[in-house]
Amino acid sequence: MITGNKIVLRGKKLADAKNDYTWKTDPELARLDASPRLTTSFPQYLLDYTSELRYSHSIRRNFAIETQDGKHIGNCGYYGIDETKGEAEVGIMIGNRDYWDKGYGADAVTTLVKYIFRETNLNRIYLKSLDWNTRAHKCFQKCGFTRCGRLVKDGLSFVLMEIHRKQWQQWQTEA
Ligand SMILES: CC(C)(COP(=O)(O)OP(=O)(O)OC[C@H]1O[C@@H](n2cnc3c(N)ncnc32)[C@H](O)[C@@H]1OP(=O)(O)O)[C@@H](O)C(=O)NCCC(=O)NCCS
């Protein structure tokens, strides 16, 4: 368990499957996440989910985001861990809309970044978000991320943002 101010990050578990399925089949969330909406049945999803949980990943770590009173409201994680370059990409989804615009996303990202810089040797964390997703940009700016480029992929335009360990240390002392 990794504790932030408003949230707790914990390992994923089978009981998350129902919420995750609801969020992954939601058209608006899929659009915001620039990912295809899931169309498989829940029983099939559950089978895949169960085997995924058993598999230990060396290039990615996923966490559930819970409120301090234990409600599962979303997920986050880091992926594409590149030890040679010393970097990884982070991703976040607050699936429960009741928790948007209340600082839960910023607290989850801040907590995840703190965990990565404290527990790994990685020096750079980056992310991408759709260029029109201003809520996401604002959230990441609040966490100390700065814009570092643009990317066009599959006809979609993304803003790239990053935070370096040194910036983060500096940002922490100023916060
Ligand atoms: C993007 C996301 C992680 C942000 O988390 P959150 O808890 O909603 O965000 P926060 O409350 O920490 O910060 C959002 C900020 O954007 C502001 N905001 C919201 N809509 C906005 C808009 N259209 N334009 C500008 N700012 C906006 C909020 O007021 C808030 O700023 P404030 O704290 O100064 O008031 C979350 O909303 C989410 O997962 N959304 C659905 C999926 C998604 O967009 N995924 C893309 C991730 S790359």
The ligand as a Tripos MOL2 file, in Angstrom:
@<TRIPOS>MOLECULE
LIG
   48    50     1     0     0
SMALL
NO_CHARGES

@<TRIPOS>ATOM
      1 C1         -7.3980   13.0580  -16.2510 C.3       1 LIG1
      2 C2         -7.6370   12.6460  -14.7870 C.3       1 LIG1
      3 C3         -6.5740   11.6280  -14.3780 C.3       1 LIG1
      4 C4         -7.4610   13.8870  -13.8930 C.3       1 LIG1
      5 O1         -7.7730   13.5380  -12.5640 O.3       1 LIG1
      6 P1         -8.7550   14.5020  -11.7260 P.3       1 LIG1
      7 O2         -8.8010   13.9850  -10.3540 O.co2     1 LIG1
      8 O3        -10.0300   14.6450  -12.4560 O.co2     1 LIG1
      9 O4         -7.9330   15.8690  -11.8270 O.3       1 LIG1
     10 P2         -7.5770   16.9370  -10.7150 P.3       1 LIG1
     11 O5         -8.8080   17.3300   -9.9550 O.co2     1 LIG1
     12 O6         -6.4090   16.4760   -9.9250 O.co2     1 LIG1
     13 O7         -7.1060   18.1380  -11.6300 O.3       1 LIG1
     14 C5         -7.8770   18.5580  -12.7390 C.3       1 LIG1
     15 C6         -7.7390   20.0390  -12.9340 C.3       1 LIG1
     16 O8         -8.2110   20.3710  -14.2460 O.3       1 LIG1
     17 C7         -9.2050   21.3700  -14.1520 C.3       1 LIG1
     18 N1        -10.1000   21.1870  -15.2950 N.ar      1 LIG1
     19 C8        -11.1310   20.3460  -15.4220 C.ar      1 LIG1
     20 N2        -11.6700   20.4550  -16.6510 N.ar      1 LIG1
     21 C9        -10.9330   21.3840  -17.3040 C.ar      1 LIG1
     22 C10       -10.9830   21.9410  -18.5990 C.ar      1 LIG1
     23 N3        -11.9070   21.5430  -19.4840 N.pl3     1 LIG1
     24 N4        -10.0670   22.8770  -18.9340 N.ar      1 LIG1
     25 C11        -9.1150   23.2800  -18.0710 C.ar      1 LIG1
     26 N5         -9.0180   22.7760  -16.8010 N.ar      1 LIG1
     27 C12        -9.9130   21.8450  -16.4430 C.ar      1 LIG1
     28 C13        -9.8410   21.1650  -12.7870 C.3       1 LIG1
     29 O9        -10.5070   22.3020  -12.3380 O.3       1 LIG1
     30 C14        -8.5850   20.8500  -11.9530 C.3       1 LIG1
     31 O10        -7.8400   22.0190  -11.6870 O.3       1 LIG1
     32 P3         -7.8470   22.7220  -10.2180 P.3       1 LIG1
     33 O11        -7.3580   21.7050   -9.2430 O.co2     1 LIG1
     34 O12        -6.9120   23.8660  -10.3640 O.co2     1 LIG1
     35 O13        -9.2740   23.1130   -9.9730 O.co2     1 LIG1
     36 C15        -9.0590   12.0760  -14.5710 C.3       1 LIG1
     37 O14       -10.0270   13.1120  -14.7250 O.3       1 LIG1
     38 C16        -9.3820   10.9400  -15.5080 C.2       1 LIG1
     39 O15        -8.8540    9.8560  -15.3560 O.2       1 LIG1
     40 N6        -10.2580   11.1860  -16.4860 N.am      1 LIG1
     41 C17       -10.7670   10.1900  -17.4000 C.3       1 LIG1
     42 C18        -9.7230    9.5050  -18.2260 C.3       1 LIG1
     43 C19        -8.7170   10.4030  -18.8740 C.2       1 LIG1
     44 O16        -8.9040   11.5590  -19.1950 O.2       1 LIG1
     45 N7         -7.6120    9.7960  -19.1020 N.am      1 LIG1
     46 C20        -6.5040   10.4460  -19.7520 C.3       1 LIG1
     47 C21        -5.3180   10.3480  -18.9450 C.3       1 LIG1
     48 S1         -3.9060   10.7000  -19.9840 S.3       1 LIG1
@<TRIPOS>BOND
     1     1     2 1
     2     2     3 1
     3     2     4 1
     4     2    36 1
     5     4     5 1
     6     5     6 1
     7     6     7 2
     8     6     8 1
     9     6     9 1
    10     9    10 1
    11    10    11 2
    12    10    12 1
    13    10    13 1
    14    13    14 1
    15    14    15 1
    16    15    16 1
    17    15    30 1
    18    16    17 1
    19    17    18 1
    20    17    28 1
    21    18    19 ar
    22    18    27 ar
    23    19    20 ar
    24    20    21 ar
    25    21    22 ar
    26    21    27 ar
    27    22    23 1
    28    22    24 ar
    29    24    25 ar
    30    25    26 ar
    31    26    27 ar
    32    28    29 1
    33    28    30 1
    34    30    31 1
    35    31    32 1
    36    32    33 2
    37    32    34 1
    38    32    35 1
    39    36    37 1
    40    36    38 1
    41    38    39 2
    42    38    40 1
    43    40    41 1
    44    41    42 1
    45    42    43 1
    46    43    44 2
    47    43    45 1
    48    45    46 1
    49    46    47 1
    50    47    48 1
@<TRIPOS>SUBSTRUCTURE
     1 LIG1         1 GROUP 0 **** ****
